[in-house]
Amino acid sequence: MDTRENTVLKGLWYELVAKHKYSASYPAMRQFLEGGLGRMKIILPVYRALMNSGQGALAREIWSVARPRVSAVTRENLDPKIK
């Protein structure tokens, strides 16, 4: 498995982590999101799962760290969704 596939799988995993509030994986999810991975198709579902599962404060906290590290296009698309 190459790095790109691994990143896609991690994104899918952290989406489930957020949706089901699996807090044991929160440190790894936070590191993944705060790492500056700017692929919107990978990170948006994770943030959406956080917002939809009543974890908006956590999503905003993580986004405040990750935001400067992602592309302008990603910022423009995610800013309105993470309020």
C-alpha positions, 0 to 999 in steps of 0.5 A: 500500500502506498502513502496515498492509499494509507492517507485515504484509509486513515481519513476513513478511519478517523471519520468513524472515530469522530462519528462514534466518539472513539476517544482512544483514537483522538490523539492520533486523529488530532495529529492527522488533522493538525499535520496540515494535510490539505486534501479536502476530500480526506479531511472534510468528512472527518470534520463533518463527522465531528460537527454532526456528532456534537463535537463542534468545539473539538473540531474548531479547536483542531481546525484553529491549529490545522488551518494555517497549514492547509491550502487557501482553497481548503480554508475557503471551503472549510471555514464556513463549515466549521463554525 
